[in-house]
Amino acid sequence: MATLILVPGAWHGSWAFEAVTPLLEAAGHTVHSLTLTGLRPDDDDATVARADLDTHADDVVRLMDAFEITDATLVGHSYGGMVISAAADRTPGRVSRLVHLDA
């Protein structure tokens, strides 16, 4: 089965995938969803102001590193499509496919 990393669009977070995550896991997939830097409830104003596409691509790369993911399917919703494309460029050989969802 696949290891999926779900990346939300702008102004969304991991909660956007709450309904689909258990379904994917029940089908046997490993699922990671994230809330991007600057969009987390506890981010301060300075963090929000500094967050950009590079920051968000790094969020995905850090998750992949933390879980030692070497064969990921990156799923990006809306703005998340740009994030997953940038993250894939930074992790050659570690992403098996990109899924652009309304992106």
C-alpha positions as CSV (number, residue, x, y, z in Angstrom):
1,M,0.0,0.0,0.0
2,A,1.0,3.6,-0.3
3,T,2.4,6.2,2.1
4,L,0.3,9.3,1.5
5,I,1.2,12.8,2.6
6,L,-1.9,15.0,2.4
7,V,-1.2,18.8,2.1
8,P,-4.1,21.2,2.4
9,G,-4.7,24.3,0.5
10,A,-4.2,27.8,1.8
11,W,-6.1,28.7,5.0
12,H,-6.8,25.0,5.7
13,G,-5.0,22.5,7.9
14,S,-4.9,18.8,8.5
15,W,-8.5,18.9,9.7
16,A,-9.5,19.2,6.1
17,F,-8.7,15.5,5.7
18,E,-10.4,14.2,8.9
19,A,-13.2,12.5,6.9
20,V,-10.9,10.8,4.3
21,T,-8.0,9.8,6.5
22,P,-9.7,6.9,8.3
23,L,-11.0,5.6,5.0
24,L,-7.5,5.6,3.5
25,E,-6.1,3.9,6.5
26,A,-8.8,1.3,6.5
27,A,-7.8,0.5,2.9
28,G,-4.3,-0.2,4.2
29,H,-2.5,3.1,3.4
30,T,-0.2,5.0,5.8
31,V,-1.5,8.5,6.0
32,H,0.2,11.7,7.2
33,S,-1.7,15.0,6.9
34,L,-0.2,18.3,8.0
35,T,-1.0,21.8,8.8
36,L,1.5,24.1,7.2
37,T,3.6,26.6,9.1
38,G,1.8,29.9,9.6
39,L,-1.6,28.2,9.6
40,R,-1.3,26.3,12.9
41,P,-3.4,27.7,15.7
42,D,-0.4,28.3,17.9
43,D,1.8,30.1,15.3
44,D,2.7,33.6,16.4
45,D,2.5,36.7,14.1
46,A,6.1,36.5,13.2
47,T,5.9,32.9,12.1
48,V,2.8,33.7,10.0
49,A,4.5,36.7,8.4
50,R,7.6,34.6,7.4
51,A,5.8,31.5,6.0
52,D,6.0,31.1,2.3
53,L,6.2,28.4,-0.4
54,D,9.7,27.5,0.6
55,T,8.7,27.2,4.2
56,H,5.8,24.9,3.3
57,A,7.9,22.7,1.0
58,D,10.3,22.4,3.9
59,D,7.4,21.3,6.1
60,V,6.8,18.3,3.8
61,V,10.5,17.5,3.6
62,R,10.8,17.6,7.4
63,L,7.8,15.2,7.8
64,M,9.4,12.8,5.2
65,D,12.7,12.9,7.1
66,A,11.0,12.5,10.5
67,F,9.2,9.3,9.4
68,E,12.0,8.2,7.1
69,I,9.6,8.1,4.1
70,T,11.4,7.0,0.9
71,D,8.4,6.2,-1.3
72,A,5.7,8.9,-0.9
73,T,2.6,9.8,-2.7
74,L,2.1,13.5,-2.2
75,V,-1.4,14.8,-2.4
76,G,-1.9,18.6,-2.6
77,H,-5.2,20.3,-2.5
78,S,-5.4,23.8,-4.2
79,Y,-2.3,25.8,-3.1
80,G,-1.0,22.5,-1.7
81,G,-0.3,21.5,-5.3
82,M,2.5,24.0,-5.5
83,V,3.8,22.8,-2.1
84,I,4.0,19.2,-3.2
85,S,5.7,20.1,-6.5
86,A,8.4,22.0,-4.6
87,A,8.8,19.3,-2.0
88,A,9.2,16.7,-4.7
89,D,11.9,18.7,-6.3
90,R,13.8,18.7,-3.0
91,T,13.5,15.0,-2.4
92,P,14.6,13.3,-5.7
93,G,13.9,9.6,-5.7
94,R,11.7,9.7,-2.6
95,V,8.4,10.6,-4.2
96,S,6.6,8.0,-6.4
97,R,3.7,10.2,-7.5
98,L,2.1,13.6,-7.1
99,V,-1.7,14.0,-6.9
100,H,-3.0,17.5,-7.6
101,L,-6.5,17.7,-6.1
102,D,-8.2,20.8,-7.4
103,A,-4.8,22.3,-7.7
